[in-house]
Amino acid sequence: MNTMVKMDAPAKEITLQHGVKVVARDVSVYYGEKRALFDINLDIRERSITALIGPSGCGKSTFLRCLNRMNDTIPIARVTGRIEIDGRDIYDPELDVVQLRANVGMVFQKPNPFPKSIYENVAYGPRIHGMAQSKADLDSVVELSLRRAGLFEEVKDRLADSGTSLSGGQQQRLCIARAIAVNPEIILMDEPCSALDPIATAKIEELMDELRQNYTIVIVTHSMQQAARVSQQTAFFHLGILVECGTTVNMFTTPTDKRTQDYITGRFG
């Protein structure tokens, strides 16, 4: 049986700044006795892309999973600190975790379409959340989601085919369509292009740039080139510590911490 992740609120209050969607204060994560994150403080701006970069095992994916409480599924995980989305504490015991995860969609490293039709992959979420009153409503949601994911024209004549029959890049865009079908406000992406070829990667990056007009996006990437291309804000993690965060331009041209400079210039990592 999974153990509920415990989230302890610190004493200090959070003041929500204009244009900030997510606020994390003093967030630490423990897996049993091992501490994976140390007192992370980070503001994530709405309708922009924030890239989390750093060496493997530095805590960036662990932090990402805090934002939709995916760490709840790990029995030995314990989270302390406070995370708010639009001023609401997401670890409040009264909060509906299912609704949180609909509001904070997630796209994983490896495309993971359901073993169902392309149509059913996208329709699944809206159907279980009661978002469509009729078949026509559902058809509309599926088409709009596929269009927003840049996939509709490629699959409109084969919606009954299995989602797993698509190419890797198409599968990843299907997973993005599935995530946005339930009207999330935030999309988390955990190295969404690492299993894709350069052409599919370019399509996903182009799509992300379009999606940020309507969604807040947080991406974990091992590719500094990708972070530089797609994000407006970059946060550098190292050994479970948030070393520094700033505009992507400043982070890549004038980082304030030597560790950031060393990582970006390839001296370690």
C-alpha positions in Angstrom: 0.0 0.0 0.0 1.3 3.4 -0.9 2.2 5.8 1.9 0.8 9.3 1.6 3.5 11.8 0.9 3.8 14.2 3.9 4.1 17.9 3.1 5.0 20.2 5.9 4.3 23.9 5.4 7.1 26.2 6.5 6.3 29.1 8.8 6.8 31.8 6.1 3.9 32.9 3.9 4.1 32.9 0.1 3.3 36.2 -1.6 2.2 35.4 -5.2 3.9 37.7 -7.7 2.0 38.9 -10.8 2.6 36.5 -13.7 3.8 33.7 -11.5 1.9 30.4 -11.7 3.8 28.1 -9.4 5.7 29.0 -6.2 7.9 26.5 -4.4 9.4 27.3 -1.0 11.9 25.2 1.0 10.9 22.1 -0.9 12.9 19.0 0.1 12.3 15.4 -0.9 13.5 12.3 0.9 13.4 8.7 -0.3 13.6 6.9 3.0 16.8 8.2 4.7 18.3 9.6 1.4 17.7 13.2 0.8 17.2 14.0 -3.0 16.3 17.7 -2.9 17.5 20.4 -0.5 15.2 23.4 0.2 14.3 24.4 -3.3 12.9 27.9 -3.8 11.6 28.5 -7.4 9.0 30.7 -9.0 7.6 29.4 -12.3 6.0 32.1 -14.6 2.7 31.4 -16.3 2.4 31.0 -20.1 6.1 30.4 -20.5 8.6 27.6 -20.7 10.9 26.9 -17.7 13.7 24.4 -18.4 15.2 22.4 -15.5 18.8 21.4 -16.4 21.7 19.6 -14.7 23.6 16.4 -14.6 21.8 13.0 -14.3 20.7 12.3 -10.8 20.7 16.0 -9.8 17.1 16.2 -8.7 15.4 17.9 -11.6 12.9 15.1 -12.4 12.3 14.6 -8.7 11.3 18.3 -8.4 9.1 18.0 -11.6 7.2 15.1 -10.0 6.5 17.3 -6.9 4.4 19.6 -9.1 1.7 17.0 -9.7 2.3 14.9 -6.6 3.6 11.9 -8.6 5.9 11.3 -5.7 2.8 10.2 -3.8 3.0 6.9 -5.7 6.4 6.1 -4.2 5.9 4.5 -0.7 9.2 5.7 0.8 8.9 9.3 -0.5 8.5 12.2 1.8 8.1 15.9 0.7 8.5 18.9 3.0 8.1 22.6 2.2 5.3 24.2 0.3 4.2 24.4 -3.3 1.3 26.6 -4.5 -0.4 26.8 -7.8 -2.4 30.0 -8.2 -2.0 30.5 -4.5 -3.5 27.1 -3.6 -1.4 24.7 -1.5 -1.3 21.5 -3.7 -0.5 19.4 -0.7 -3.6 20.5 1.2 -5.3 17.3 2.5 -8.6 18.7 1.1 -7.2 19.0 -2.4 -8.5 16.5 -5.0 -5.3 14.8 -6.4 -7.1 13.5 -9.4 -8.2 17.0 -10.3 -4.7 18.3 -9.7 -3.2 15.8 -12.1 -5.8 16.8 -14.7 -4.8 20.4 -14.2 -1.1 19.6 -14.3 -0.6 17.3 -17.3 2.5 15.2 -17.8 4.4 14.0 -20.8 7.1 11.3 -20.1 10.5 10.6 -21.6 9.3 7.6 -23.6 6.0 8.0 -25.5 3.4 5.9 -23.7 0.2 5.8 -25.7 -2.6 3.6 -24.3 -3.1 0.3 -26.3 -6.2 1.9 -27.7 -7.2 3.7 -30.9 -5.8 7.2 -31.6 -9.3 8.6 -30.9 -9.7 6.7 -27.6 -6.2 7.8 -26.4 -7.4 11.4 -26.6 -11.0 10.8 -25.6 -10.2 8.8 -22.5 -9.5 11.8 -20.1 -12.5 14.0 -21.1 -14.7 11.0 -20.9 -13.7 9.9 -17.3 -13.8 13.6 -16.2 -17.3 14.0 -17.6 -16.2 16.9 -19.9 -18.2 15.9 -23.0 -22.0 15.7 -22.9 -22.4 13.9 -26.3 -20.5 12.1 -29.0 -20.3 15.3 -31.0 -18.8 17.1 -28.0 -16.2 14.3 -27.6 -15.4 14.4 -31.3 -14.8 18.2 -31.1 -12.5 17.8 -28.1 -10.5 15.1 -29.8 -10.1 17.1 -33.0 -9.1 20.3 -31.2 -6.6 18.5 -29.0 -5.0 16.7 -32.0 -4.9 20.0 -33.8 -3.2 21.8 -30.9 -0.7 18.9 -30.8 0.0 19.4 -34.5 -1.1 15.9 -35.3 -4.7 16.0 -36.7 -3.8 16.4 -40.4 -1.5 13.4 -40.1 -4.0 11.1 -38.5 -7.5 12.4 -39.4 -8.2 9.4 -41.7 -6.9 6.8 -39.3 -8.4 7.7 -35.9 -9.5 4.1 -35.4 -5.9 2.8 -35.7 -3.9 1.9 -32.6 -2.0 4.8 -31.1 1.0 2.4 -30.9 1.0 2.2 -34.7 2.3 5.8 -35.0 6.0 6.7 -35.3 7.8 7.7 -32.1 7.5 11.4 -32.7 3.8 11.1 -33.6 3.2 9.0 -30.4 4.8 11.7 -28.3 2.5 14.3 -29.9 -0.4 12.0 -29.3 0.6 11.9 -25.6 0.7 15.7 -25.6 -2.8 15.8 -27.2 -4.0 13.3 -24.5 -2.6 15.6 -21.8 -4.2 18.8 -23.1 -7.6 17.2 -23.8 -8.6 17.7 -20.2 -7.9 21.4 -20.3 -4.8 21.6 -18.0 -3.2 24.8 -17.2 0.3 23.4 -16.7 2.2 20.8 -18.8 5.2 18.9 -17.3 7.6 17.3 -19.8 10.3 14.9 -18.5 12.9 14.8 -21.3 10.1 14.5 -23.9 12.6 14.3 -26.9 15.3 12.1 -25.6 13.9 9.0 -27.5 13.2 10.9 -30.7 15.2 11.7 -33.8 16.3 15.3 -34.7 13.3 15.9 -37.1 10.7 14.6 -34.5 12.5 16.7 -31.8 12.3 19.8 -33.9 8.5 19.2 -34.3 8.0 18.8 -30.6 10.1 22.0 -29.9 8.0 23.9 -32.4 4.8 22.6 -30.8 6.1 23.6 -27.3 6.6 27.2 -28.5 3.0 27.3 -29.8 1.6 25.7 -26.6 3.2 28.2 -24.3 0.8 30.8 -25.6 -1.9 29.0 -23.6 -0.1 26.8 -21.1 2.6 27.0 -18.5 5.3 24.5 -19.4 8.0 23.0 -17.3 10.5 20.8 -19.1 13.3 18.6 -17.8 16.0 18.3 -20.5 19.5 16.9 -20.6 20.1 19.0 -23.7 21.4 22.5 -23.0 20.9 23.3 -26.6 17.2 22.4 -26.3 16.9 24.5 -23.1 18.5 27.5 -24.9 16.1 27.1 -27.9 12.8 26.6 -26.2 12.7 28.1 -22.8 12.4 31.6 -21.4 13.6 30.7 -17.9 16.2 28.1 -16.9 16.9 26.6 -13.5 20.2 24.7 -12.9 20.2 21.8 -10.4 23.3 20.1 -9.0 23.4 17.4 -6.3 19.8 18.1 -5.2 20.4 21.8 -4.9 19.0 24.6 -7.1 22.2 26.4 -7.9 20.6 29.3 -9.7 17.7 30.3 -11.8 17.1 33.2 -14.2 16.2 34.2 -17.8 17.5 31.7 -20.2 19.5 34.3 -22.0 21.3 35.4 -18.8 21.8 31.8 -17.6 23.6 30.9 -20.8 25.6 34.1 -21.3 26.3 35.5 -17.8 25.7 32.8 -15.1 26.4 34.1 -11.6 27.6 30.7 -10.2 30.8 29.0 -11.3 29.1 25.6 -11.2 26.6 26.8 -13.7 29.3 28.1 -16.0 31.3 24.9 -15.7 28.3 22.8 -16.5 27.2 24.9 -19.5 30.7 25.0 -20.9 31.0 21.3 -20.6 33.6 21.1 -17.8 31.5 18.7 -15.9 28.2 16.8 -16.2 
